[in-house]
Amino acid sequence: MANSLYIAAMAPGSGKSVIALGIMELLSRRIRRVGYFRPVVPSGKEPDNNIRLIKSRYNLDLSYEEMVAYTHEEARDLVADGQIETLLKNILKKYKTLESKCKFVLCEGTDFTGVGSALEFDFNAEVANNLGCPILALVNGRNKSPDETVDAMQVAQESFEEKGCTVLATIINRVSADRVMAVSEQLKTLGLETEPIYILPE
């Protein structure tokens, strides 16, 4: 059984923070020492809201600094300087230090802040692989038809698998309440009803 999970959204506005909170809620009921890690946070000017919330709510005996590796600006500068290997190496180092103190670590991927979705996807896939974490793929179903929603879900799964990632499950989030059943039926039509795919209404 894996002792980690990496939440990776496919686009901004996917409700990743709420999903991270829900997964932490489930984990905290079953595992005593749960850690939380963000490879990259949006800003260094003030503490990341997600880390502050989860650290406080679940009384994590970890410092803020232990739960984050880089700010978006720092990571962007390293990538621009051609130091992606240094970036990944240092993220792994921070993660391993945290992992040694926990029985399970939930990692929350980046926020699509100021970069192209393709670049951000590649980065999250590479980080998850480097850390050895299976992925919880998060698809944004907001304002999408059932066909568009299922297509986006399949693209997400196939894209991660092409990168060599292990996709543990997929969540389709923010689906209009009146389309949830139609999305579910579409999954059945494709023979995917037994796959670990979860639909959450807006």
C-alpha positions, -999 to 999 in steps of 0.1 A, spaced: 0 0 0 13 34 -9 21 58 19 15 89 -1 -8 106 -26 -4 135 -50 -34 156 -58 -29 170 -93 -55 192 -109 -58 195 -147 -68 232 -147 -74 262 -124 -106 264 -105 -109 227 -100 -116 229 -63 -83 213 -54 -82 229 -19 -116 214 -9 -105 180 -22 -73 182 -2 -93 190 29 -116 161 23 -88 136 18 -71 149 49 -103 144 68 -105 107 57 -68 101 64 -68 117 98 -95 93 110 -74 62 101 -38 72 104 -22 89 134 8 107 117 -4 123 85 18 149 68 9 175 42 33 187 16 32 214 -11 62 213 -36 54 248 -47 32 275 -31 19 306 -50 37 332 -29 64 337 -2 50 370 10 26 353 33 20 318 45 0 295 22 -36 294 32 -40 257 25 -10 248 46 -22 271 75 -57 256 74 -47 220 73 -19 224 99 -43 241 123 -74 219 117 -54 186 121 -30 198 147 0 188 126 32 187 146 52 200 117 66 235 110 53 255 80 88 253 65 88 215 66 56 214 45 68 235 15 98 234 -8 96 264 -31 75 295 -40 62 298 -75 87 326 -82 117 305 -70 106 275 -90 100 296 -121 135 312 -118 152 278 -115 133 264 -145 142 295 -165 179 290 -156 178 254 -168 180 240 -133 150 217 -133 171 189 -119 182 210 -90 145 220 -84 134 183 -84 163 172 -63 156 198 -36 118 191 -36 126 154 -31 150 162 -3 123 183 15 97 156 9 119 128 23 126 147 55 89 152 60 81 116 50 105 103 77 83 119 104 49 106 90 31 74 82 14 90 52 20 122 33 -6 140 12 9 162 -15 -10 190 -31 2 200 -66 6 235 -80 -21 261 -87 -16 270 -124 -4 304 -114 10 324 -143 22 294 -165 7 274 -193 -14 244 -183 7 220 -203 39 231 -185 22 229 -152 9 194 -160 43 182 -170 58 196 -138 32 179 -115 36 146 -133 74 148 -130 73 158 -93 48 130 -85 70 104 -103 102 118 -86 85 115 -51 71 80 -59 36 91 -53 5 77 -70 -18 104 -84 -53 115 -76 -63 133 -108 -87 162 -104 -108 173 -134 -129 204 -135 -164 196 -147 -178 232 -142 -197 245 -172 -190 214 -193 -214 191 -210 -214 154 -200 -195 145 -231 -169 173 -225 -165 162 -189 -159 126 -197 -135 135 -225 -115 157 -201 -114 129 -176 -101 104 -202 -75 129 -214 -63 134 -178 -59 97 -171 -42 90 -205 -19 120 -201 -7 109 -167 -2 73 -178 18 85 -208 41 102 -183 46 70 -164 24 80 -134 3 57 -114 -33 71 -113 -49 58 -81 -83 75 -88 -99 104 -106 -123 129 -92 -145 149 -115 -154 180 -94 -178 209 -97 -203 191 -120 -236 208 -123 -261 190 -101 -284 185 -130 -257 168 -150 -243 144 -124 -265 115 -136 -258 122 -172 -220 120 -165 -225 88 -146 -245 73 -175 -217 84 -199 -192 65 -178 -213 34 -179 -217 36 -217 -179 36 -219 -176 7 -195 -160 28 -169 -185 25 -141 -163 1 -121 -132 24 -124 -122 45 -93 -138 76 -108 -158 99 -85 -183 126 -95 -188 156 -71 -215 182 -78 -208 219 -78 
